[in-house]
Amino acid sequence: MLCMKPLLCKSFVAERGHADYMLGMSEVQTEAPLLPLLICPDPKLRKTARPVTEADRGEVDALIPSMFATMYKAPGIGLAAPQVGRSLRVVTIDLAPDNVPAPIALINPEIIAASDEEAVQQEGCLSVPEQYADVTRPARVKVRYLDEHWVKREIEAEGLLAACLQHEIDHLNGVLFVDHLTALKRNILLRKLAKAQKDQQARR
């Protein structure tokens, strides 16, 4: 979701800064290959990712380190497999609380409970670069998933983590954060994105 670009929360980046964030991530950086990020309106971002099965274990075990490496390089605080062209229900997240790396890998995550109370977070996304908007979501969620060791887990979250989990699970269902905006706000944001991409291509 919130990106430092995926789930990049613009305010998160502003508070911490790119350099400080990357320094804090140095302990968990790997030599895993970086993956290309898909940018809206790539149609692959709109496809529902398929559930991971035991047959995918080798692919997923190799994918997770590359997702973390790509996320940290961006820099981002969350990434979903469809954003790197893999139609698998896999998510990586690291909010790095207090500048301490705290990576979480989630395989087949599903929201099993959500609060009636709502909260607003400013969201951005590596697949919708340099565009941000306030998004309203349930303030608290409970998510069931398999961790990187393929062990069943549940996590209860609020605040930024809750927003991040919802944002990334949205990606698994072909939903972008802009889909939570009014049609007017969504169209303005997507037009700005298209113009920025056109200007970038013209400079090359």
Residue, then its C-alpha position, 0 to 999 in steps of 0.5 A: m500500500l503505503c509506499m515508500k513507494p508500495l505501500l508508501c506512505k508519503s508521510f512515512v518517507a518524509e519523516r524518516g527520509h530515503a537515506d535513513y530508511m535505506l541505512g536501517m534496511s542494510e541489515v536485511q538487504t540480500e543479494a536476491p535479484l531485483l524485480p521489475l515493478l509494474i506501473c498502472p495501467d498495466p492490465k496485470l495489476r487488475k488480475t486476481a492472484r491465485p492462491v499459493t499451493e504446496a506445488d508453488r513452494g520452491e517458486v515462492d521461497a525464491l520469490i520472497p527474498s527478491m520481493f523484500a530486496t525490491m521493496y527496500k530498494a524502491p524504497g517501500i514498506g509493502l509489496a504484493a507479488p502482482q506488482v512484480g508480475r507474479s500472479l500469486r497471493v504473496v505479500t511482503i511488509d516492513l514498517a521498520p518501527d523505531n528504525v529496526p527492521a521487522p520484515i513480514a512475509l505473508i502467503n495467502p493472507e486473508i482478512i478474517a475480521a475488520s472493525d466497524e470503526e474507520a481510519v484515514q491514512q495517506e496512501g501511495c503505491l509503487s505501481v502508481p508512482e508519486q501520487y498520493a491520496d487519503v484513503t478510508r479503511p477499517a481501523r483494525v483488522k485481523v489477518r490469517y496467513l502462512d509465514e515464510h516458513w509456511v506456518k499458519r499465523e494470525i496477526e491483529a493490526e491497527g494504524l499504519l500496519a492495518a492500512c498496509l495489510q489492507h492495501e497489499i491484500d487489495h493488490l492480490n484482488g486486482v484493486l488499487f488504492v485509487d479505487h477507494l477514491t471518488a471518481l473525480k479524485r481518481n481521474i485527476l490522480l490518474r491523469k497526473l500519473a499519465k502526464a508524469q509518465k509522458d513527460q518522463q518518456a519525453r526526457r529520455 
